[in-house]
Amino acid sequence: MKEDRRKSIFAVLIMMLLAVFMVVGPATVSAAEALKPLTMTWVAGGVGGGWYVQAGGIARLITEKEPKLVVKVVPGGGMVNPVRVSSGKDDLGWGITFVDKMAYSGMAPLFEKPNPNVRALGGIFGTYYVHFVAAQDEGVKSVAELAAMVKAGKAINVAMPMKGTSDLPLIENALDFYGVSLDAIKKSGGKIYQAVYADMVSLYKDRHVDFVFTHLALPAAAVTEMFVSRSSTILAVSDGCIDKLAKDLGTLPRDSGLQFIPKATYKGQVDDIPTIVSTGELLIGKDVPEEAAYTITKILCQNINELHKINNANQTFIPEKGWAHVAIPLHPGAARFYKEAGYMK
């Protein structure tokens, strides 16, 4: 009798549990419990370069905090990284906002077709500033004034990045806002020298050019040398141009508070100079499991002091704003963490 009673009680308990399961559904499994061991590749920059070293430090931090995730850093570069991540060749990658936006959308001249499977984990990982440098004796203080010179038919000599670089279309988009093109500069009698940065400095110092357009982190050694060699000015970019490129290319908007070159960055610079600013962002493939993306984002945000110590470029990553200034869609795993943390609605 006692055995029959025990069996009856056990049967009732089973039925109650089944009823609860049918009403409530399966228990939610936490990201940590659902996370499966995963080895990923992170496409960075050239071996030994800044991006490569920066990625290596973060990869070690990730594995230290979550041994199930192993990240191997491989060489890459700004224009190939979003393509490789989108194709699934690599799982993670460094990106630059405007390049990633162009890759995602398939925007010419850099990309022939869209790369729709690349996503972002967060930004900002480093900042890069467009410098419109002018000899002071040219008497201009803004890109708008420079454009007016060209439209008026004045010949100007300019050094700028080479064809095939990612910097060139960014600068061309800025000039296009003002109704100026490289052809327009040539038609007005000017000359354009497309060169590496070291040669730009020489051209400027030797007065073969009076304007140099660059896209570099602060303080840019090449620009510092130019300012030492000649009295120089950085031309201001208008709010309208900053807004247009932020919308079209994912560069920093004005509400970021970072869209200027701070005063005293270069010799004789007495004012903050508004300009176009691109940033580094962390890319991830769309098909990387949500739990992995969630965990990586959580590790970065919850170990911010360690992250900032790894590399100076990491110091611009602020967890509360990590979701805000990326140029492509966030991975659902990253978005879930930012929302759970209360950073993102």
HELIX and SHEET records of a PDB file:
HELIX    1   1 LYS A    2  VAL A   24  1                                  23    
HELIX    2   2 ALA A   31  ALA A   34  1                                   4    
HELIX    3   3 GLY A   50  LYS A   65  1                                  16    
HELIX    4   4 ASN A   81  SER A   87  1                                   7    
HELIX    5   5 THR A   97  SER A  105  1                                   9    
HELIX    6   6 GLN A  136  GLU A  138  5                                   3    
HELIX    7   7 VAL A  143  LYS A  151  1                                   9    
HELIX    8   8 ASP A  167  PHE A  177  1                                  11    
HELIX    9   9 LEU A  182  LYS A  187  1                                   6    
HELIX   10  10 TYR A  197  LYS A  205  1                                   9    
HELIX   11  11 ALA A  221  SER A  229  1                                   9    
HELIX   12  12 ASP A  239  LEU A  249  1                                  11    
HELIX   13  13 ARG A  254  SER A  256  5                                   3    
HELIX   14  14 GLU A  290  GLN A  302  1                                  13    
HELIX   15  15 ILE A  304  ILE A  310  1                                   7    
HELIX   16  16 ASN A  312  THR A  316  5                                   5    
HELIX   17  17 PRO A  319  LYS A  321  5                                   3    
HELIX   18  18 PRO A  332  GLU A  340  1                                   9    
SHEET    1   A 8 LEU A  69  VAL A  74  0                                        
SHEET    2   A 8 LEU A  38  VAL A  43  1                                        
SHEET    3   A 8 LEU A  92  ILE A  96  1                                        
SHEET    4   A 8 VAL A 277  GLY A 285 -1                                        
SHEET    5   A 8 VAL A 118  ALA A 135 -1                                        
SHEET    6   A 8 PHE A 211  LEU A 216 -1                                        
SHEET    7   A 8 ASN A 157  MET A 160  1                                        
SHEET    8   A 8 LYS A 191  GLN A 194  1                                        
SHEET    1   B 6 LEU A  69  VAL A  74  0                                        
SHEET    2   B 6 LEU A  38  VAL A  43  1                                        
SHEET    3   B 6 LEU A  92  ILE A  96  1                                        
SHEET    4   B 6 VAL A 277  GLY A 285 -1                                        
SHEET    5   B 6 VAL A 118  ALA A 135 -1                                        
SHEET    6   B 6 SER A 232  ILE A 234 -1                                        
SHEET    1   C 2 PHE A 260  ILE A 261  0                                        
SHEET    2   C 2 ILE A 273  PRO A 274 -1                                        
END                                                                             
